Amino acid sequence: MTMVELVKPSWHERLLILTAQGVFFNAFFVFYLLSPKGHI
């Protein structure tokens, strides 16, 4: 079972989670692009 099935979050909680995931994903992606050792 996933956490969504157990907790059953409301729509604004889902929106908050998606927003937080989007912010962290984009932040790490930008840091990866800017890091000289992140890629060759």
C-alpha positions in Angstrom: 0.0 0.0 0.0 1.2 3.5 -0.8 1.1 6.4 1.6 -1.7 8.0 -0.5 -4.0 5.0 0.1 -3.2 5.0 3.8 -3.6 8.7 4.6 -6.0 9.9 1.8 -4.8 13.5 1.6 -7.1 16.3 0.5 -6.6 18.2 -2.7 -4.7 21.1 -1.1 -2.4 18.7 0.7 -1.7 16.9 -2.7 -1.1 20.3 -4.2 1.4 21.2 -1.5 3.3 17.9 -1.9 3.4 18.4 -5.7 4.6 21.9 -5.3 7.4 20.9 -2.9 8.5 18.1 -5.1 8.6 20.4 -8.1 10.7 23.0 -6.2 13.2 20.4 -5.0 13.4 18.7 -8.4 14.1 21.9 -10.2 16.5 23.2 -7.5 18.6 20.0 -7.7 18.5 20.0 -11.5 19.8 23.6 -11.6 22.6 22.7 -9.1 23.5 19.7 -11.2 23.8 21.8 -14.3 25.9 24.4 -12.5 28.2 22.0 -10.8 31.4 21.4 -12.7 31.9 17.9 -11.2 28.3 16.8 -11.7 28.9 15.9 -15.3 31.7 15.5 -17.8 
